[in-house]
């Protein structure tokens, strides 16, 4: 196998780094011992840039190409982003409905029928603003009241009744559980060359 480029990253089926390679697990390494590699990576993946720098960390992460794909977000060199799961907020939910249960209020209304006990100028026909009053026939008071069981009703009329506002309960749903985002995966080992051919820019 030909010599790798210095800083080249490979994916292998075994679980260790061969001689001249290191695991891509974000280790902080010495600049003085890896000056050529530092010249390529800088502090893109960590370190203080004076005595140390970091190696790429692919632990539990997937690599993605840098740049801007058509219709996709721009990815910068060394950028770390993404989540294994998220919790949706209200703006991210699809339009939907909830079951609402309305509990009607109940109440009683007292209806007062205007009347008078005065016998002055009784009329035989109802008139506007007239009220019920004693009736008389041939000088005798008419007997129009009874305690017997009612068997008919007077014509209905409108009554203004103040009813309590109904209580509307909207059923809750969901439990705020995070939504998993991870694709199906297979764990493998990423390694980076600590020794090799220094790459020339094309």
Secondary structure as GFF3:
##gff-version 3
##sequence-region A 1 202
A	DSSP	beta_strand	9	12	.	.	.	ID=ss1
A	DSSP	beta_strand	21	23	.	.	.	ID=ss2
A	DSSP	beta_strand	28	30	.	.	.	ID=ss3
A	DSSP	alpha_helix	35	41	.	.	.	ID=ss4
A	DSSP	beta_strand	52	54	.	.	.	ID=ss5
A	DSSP	beta_strand	67	68	.	.	.	ID=ss6
A	DSSP	beta_strand	74	75	.	.	.	ID=ss7
A	DSSP	beta_strand	85	86	.	.	.	ID=ss8
A	DSSP	three_ten_helix	90	92	.	.	.	ID=ss9
A	DSSP	beta_strand	100	103	.	.	.	ID=ss10
A	DSSP	beta_strand	136	137	.	.	.	ID=ss11
A	DSSP	beta_strand	140	141	.	.	.	ID=ss12
A	DSSP	beta_strand	167	170	.	.	.	ID=ss13
A	DSSP	beta_strand	179	180	.	.	.	ID=ss14
A	DSSP	beta_strand	189	193	.	.	.	ID=ss15
###
